[in-house]
Amino acid sequence: MEPVEPPDLSGGGDPLWRVAEVDFGGVRQAVSLACLPQARVGDQVLVHVGLALSIVAEDEP
Amino acid sequence: MSTTVPAADTRYARSAEAVERLAAQLAATATRPWTLMEVCGGQTHAIVRWGLDQLLPEGIRLIHGPGCPVCVTPAATLDAALALARQPEVILCSYGDMLRVPGSRSGDDLLGVRAAGGDVRLLTSPLQAIALAQAHPDRLVVFLAVGFETTAPATALLVRQATALGLVNLALLPAHVRVVPAMEAILSGPDNQVQGFLAAGHVGAVMGTAELQGLVQRQGVPVVISGFEPVELMAGILRCVQLLEAGESAVANAYGRVVQEGGNPEAQQLIEAVFEVVDQPWRGLGVIPAGGLALRPAYAALEARHHRPQLLEQPQPAAAQEPQQSQEPHNLPVCISGQILRGVRRPCDCPAFGSSCTPEHPLGAPMVSSEGACAAYHRYRPN
């Protein structure tokens, strides 16, 4: 996952507008990080209707 | 509505060997019959797709719950969406499945309005409505907002963003529902058969376990938060049967890979800030106390009925007249979708299933939606 610059809408540091680019098996889409401020580059995230909701732990064996 | 979980290791999550091992454990655990309900339509599809119900020991039965937001959206809300979509200045947008669900008149759906020239658009995220409204300042963009607690945070974020931008040409037709009150309504029904629940993992990712703890304390049934892959579902079923055999009513989390006990606090705060809990009609189930979310009065200006009061004249009271039980006046009498949604009957019990009712020509919402039980049976088990 690669965070990208907030879109040209409003204040840059405001969590309301925080977005990242997420790789869905090769397709990259902008996803809101408004609810997942702790997400970092490389995390796997659960995304529902354009909003990241949870950091997914590494798979169990 | 699509949820995407990175499936880094579907080899394990879909391993036949692991599923068979869990099925053997289940057979060794179960000493008597138990009936479980998987609440979420995504889980129903996975169970039918992978044939997990056919691997269960005799007496362990899964019934399919109402966790399909498309299926339970009231006909009155769809009628309002249809009326708005027919206005030339309106752009009506929603998720793909919503476009094919009939309103109170059979065959009247949003795709039909689009075919007749209406501007109806498919979104995969509510946040896309912002750009749409900005690109069309002379039009009214209306988002038909459905879904459970998984989807409500994204709608709430749309409301906050639209408010921050001062967008005056964006409106919502909200029909958000809450899953725990529906589980409680099913348990309280006179024909209830459910002894334990598999709860939807993605709702758990947002809400955590707190609401489920309350349900377990009030109703004395075990609830296991489960994932959506075959191994995750079988592990959830096994955990639920273990709790039932031990006589324990508790909340167990069998989806720890994704679900934290506290859920997602930021998402919960968004829901709380934008929505208030209301009694809500569910199509096929009737009015469920505390079963829905409405915009708080502070956001009333974003309600579609605020923008088009004459057209929509108070949809709330109309919605409250949704039938209490399984009557589906918009459907042919043969359609049993209300009973399907309550888990009382199965899709293949319906005389119309696969004959006069198919995904191409659905009589009821469970055959339309990609999360509906009838569509799951039709796709994976047509005979």
Interface residues (C-beta under 8 A of the other chain):
Chain A: L9 S10 P15 L16 W17 F24 S32 A34 C35 L36 P37 Q44 V45 L46 V47 H48 V49 G50 L51 L53 S54 V56 A57 E58 D59 E60 P61
Chain B: M1 S2 T3 T4 V5 P6 A8 D9 Y12 A13 Y95 T124 S125 P126 L127 Q128 I130 G147 T150 T151 P153 A154 L157 R160 Q161 A164 L165 H202 A205 V206 G256 R257 V258 V259 Q260 N264 E266 A267 L270
